[in-house]
């Protein structure tokens, strides 16, 4: 191993001495990059030319940092229903829409509007679920969610959220990164960049998926964008090995692997001293994180040892890849100090082109899949004293229309709703959230917000506020200007904060 290390070091030394055109250009580029690097590594001075003195944050980008202001929570569990659930079958009860079911949609709702699939003049589609007011708050919940009614007083509803993206991919990017275009950091990456992680043996940002597919926008929704790649989400699996290649091959001992990583890290550190590329630091830390993860990840991702009453509470089945299993894993992760846990559940695109996507069939099945696990998650967090320090966020990328989808002017044989950007429902629960609150109001059709409307940027600003950040001050310099998650918009939704 020492011989390999020596050979690699000699190779790097020869490369540094031979200044080719490529090296010259690279030096020019990284030289300018070095100016920006000063802010990344704290503007540290070097007493020895060519030898940069790195801070603890540089050597461990995921080391825990205190937020600028007193936080209400220290971790987030974000439940994203990919495909966009219908608020009209879950939380936004509209008796007038029920009364006008199957009547022609008013022309006023169609003029000047663009839809993904609606053509001609469709009929209104009344709510397919039955509703009742629940808990002390009296908030409306449909019979698609019988378990959730038990915890309705734990959450604060946002009834009039709006977005400006009506295609799934851009809308998911907008909801998760603050921009409908590729290249921006996800909210989980922003949070781990700003706060690090309390557990150095686990990633600060973990992603779990269910429903058989990843979101339409792909893995970019948990990417780090222009932030160092060490802050991107780490996707784990709830079935099989939680992370591919988590186990060492036969014949590779822990000590041998440590020696190998030390040799690789020495070369990477020399490379960093030569080129000042912050991605080299990210590479070093990713190697180290992978080494540490081999110890703790298999344990935290194992739900087999959970007591039977917990499996009954969540409806989990060890060995399966399901939303229920992922909710239980999310609780285990925040309990172990993971900063941001992102759950994506695919299959909510209720166009009504078949039974699996029909509002009165497929939508009901999807609600059945999440109802018990979400209720269990909030209950379990509360019982363990974790809900007061955890923020739970639920929602999709947009909402659904009150009129029935049709194509080529013909109503579908199955009941479905088109994409809708003007008004949809999200909710939050946990530390700093006003229990039982309901903020925002839509019109009699559930088509437009008429009071206390909020934007995607407002949602992001509120999440950051609860974590101890001023969203206007939390920035990262890139391409000559400071960027932030909320771009140049966003207001904290103080009405739902306790």
Order of alpha helices (4+ residues) and beta strands (2+ residues): alpha-alpha-alpha-beta-alpha-beta-beta-beta-alpha-alpha-beta-beta-alpha-alpha-alpha-alpha-beta-alpha-beta-beta-beta-beta-beta-beta-beta-beta-beta-beta-alpha-beta-beta
